[in-house]
Amino acid sequence: MQTQPLEMGIEITSFLSIDDLEDVKAKGFKAVICNCKAGESDAFPNEAVYRHKADALGLQWVHIPVVPGEYGPADVAAFAEAVQRLPRPILAFCRSGKRATHLWAYAKRHTEQCDLAELFSAAKAAGFDLEEHRQGLENVTGEK
């Protein structure tokens, strides 16, 4: 399991198996955000098995299932809320890490109105390009 940092206390990774959750715990993560949709692959038939394993390991688990490229305001708000309330370090994952990175960027813009260059730089360092979401990220209005 390889992880990539997005910011202090938040990292992303590609798809995790049930057994990978033991490595997540061993690496010191305290919480996991899953952006996979149940049934999107044979390896992820449903989220309940993951939740049960995470609970048994003492990891906090949040499931925010999204279709790649289809992130609505409720998804962004849920991700932002999870990042604000979960203990760090947090590991977010999906099939490739792309959805987790996109949701993180939208959530950061939503809650902090942080600089786009900062988001693009962090995403690029993690192996993802936010360019296709530039306009959407520019149009995000922060919480007041």
Sequence and secondary structure as in RCSB ss.txt:
>XXXX:A:sequence
MQTQPLEMGIEITSFLSIDDLEDVKAKGFKAVICNCKAGESDAFPNEAVYRHKADALGLQWVHIPVVPGEYGPAD
VAAFAEAVQRLPRPILAFCRSGKRATHLWAYAKRHTEQCDLAELFSAAKAAGFDLEEHRQGLENVTGEK
>XXXX:A:secstr
  EEEEETTEEEES   TTHHHHHHHTT  EEEE   TTSBTTBS SHHHHHHHHHHT EEEE   BTTB  HHH
HHHHHHHHHHS SSEEEE SSSHHHHHHHHHHHHHHH   HHHHHHHHHHTT   GGGHHHHHT     
